[in-house]
Amino acid sequence: MGYGTAPESDELEVEPLWLKMPAELATYFDVGFCHTDIICPYVVLRVRDDTTQAPVEVSGPPSAFLGLAQIIAALCEAVPCLVAHGAGGEAEHYEQAAS
């Protein structure tokens, strides 16, 4: 794992320690973290566009990502079409369409 100072721009100076994602998520996301002098751990989320696979990175403190995860979980439990498909329904739909 790399150690460095807090990023001053949108790019990190150190390579994050990337976590192994489940196969159904690894197609779309990479999640990692690194140490900075101001925020530790500094969380990095790399998202790949569904059609172009072009990656975009967002990063910040763990609390921001926890808040986002809670909102996504609440959305999945509250929106009727998501509840009807159950967990993973959307990912299964895309996987079947790609095959």
N, C-alpha and C positions, 0 to 999 in steps of 0.2 A: 504494500500500500504506500502510495506517495504521501509525503508531508510537505506543506508549503505555507504560504501566507494566503490571506483571504483574496479571492479573485477581485481584480479591479475592473475587469471587463466581463463580457458574456462568456469568455472562454477560461477554462481552468488552466493553470500552469502545470498541474500534476495530473497524472492519469488516475481516474477513480478505480477503486477496487470494485469490479463488476460482480454482482451476485448472479448465481445460476437461476434462471427463470424456468418455470414449467414450459414444456414445448408449445402449448397452446397460447402462451403469452410471449414467448421469445420471438415469435414472428413479428410482433408489434412493439415490444418494449425491452429496454435494458434499464436496470436500476443499479446504481452504484453509490459509493460514498468515498469521501476522502477527508483528511484533516486540514483545517485552516486555523490560523491563529485567532480568528474571530468567531467562526461557527464550526463546531465539531460535534457530531459529524456533519459534513456538508453533503447533502443528498443530491444526486444527479439522476435525472430521468431522461432517457433517450427514447423518443417516439419515432417510429417509422411510418411514413405515409402509406396508406393501404394500397395505393395504385403504383406509386413510383418508388417506394421503399426508401425515399430520401429521408435521412434522419434529422431531427430537430431536438436540441437539448434544452431542458429547463432545469434549474437548480435552485437550491435554497435550504432553509433550515428544516429539520424533520417535522416540526409542528405544522408547517404549511402543507406538507404532503399528507400528514395524518388528517388534517382538516379536509383536504380534497378527497381522500379515501372515504371518510365518513359521509361526505355529500354524495359520492358515487354509490355507496352502499344504500343510503336512504333512497336514492333515485331508483335503484334496482328493485327495492322492496315496495315502492309506491306506484310506479307507472304500470298500468294494467298490461300493456303489451310485453313489458320486460318480465313481469311476474308470470304471465302465461307461458313464456318460453323457458323460464327457470334459469338457473345459473348455467352459463356456458352456451345457452341457446343461440345467441348472436354469433359466437365464435364458430359453433358447429355449422351454422348456416353458411358462413363465409368459406369454411373448409370444404363443405360439400359443393359449393359453387365453383371453387377453384379446381376441383378434381374432374 
